[in-house]
Amino acid sequence: MSTERDASMSTERDAHWYAAEGIAAAVAHAMLVQPGRDDVTAAIERDDWPRALAAAGECLRWIALCREVLGGGSAARTGLEVDLLIAGGARPGPPAAPAAPAEAGKPPAPDRADPADPLEAIRSMTPSTVVTRADAERAAAAVAAADAGLRAELPLRMPVRRTPTGNQPAAETVSQLERLRHRLGLPLFDWEAWIG
């Protein structure tokens, strides 16, 4: 069994991780984040700046959920739990390692926000009574950066089909993933929770 570790995620990545947390995050990305990005783009194309800002906030919430799942958190979070995660200032995934002390005689490095951090992006979007095109475009850029960071962490991408009733995962992909989960002794994935 091999493990993959980096500075931001200390969760062991084995076949069970891919079949459980990896699939849950990939499905949430396909069913919630991808359509959210489409909503942001469509609102900007219609010059509906408030709707673009609201869609960006919702999309960033789901990106935060996906990163939480990839870090070993529960995929069963509700919207309220995601909001509490955001309000509490927590970061998705395991706690970050303490910062290295500054070298003697040198000032500490400035604290720079991670452009791919969905929680930081949400906190930076200041609600106002008048939303401008610039506000909507900044929000869309924040979503794009956070989504790019998430996609780099996802173990797989779920192809989706657009149907009159919404997005649906590709049937062959679902079948292959269920076979993998069965071989690993995992229960069936609750697809209806994400697409129902």
Secondary structure, DSSP 8 states (H G I E B T S, - for coil): ------SS-----SHHHIIIIIHHHHHHIIIIIHHHHHHHHHHHHTT-HHHHHHHHHHHHHHHHHHHHHHTT--TT--HHHHHHHHHTT--SSS---------TTS--------TT-HHHHHHH----SS--HHHHHHHHHHHHHHHHHHHHH-S----EEEETTEEEE-HHHHHHHHHHHHHTT-----HHHHH-
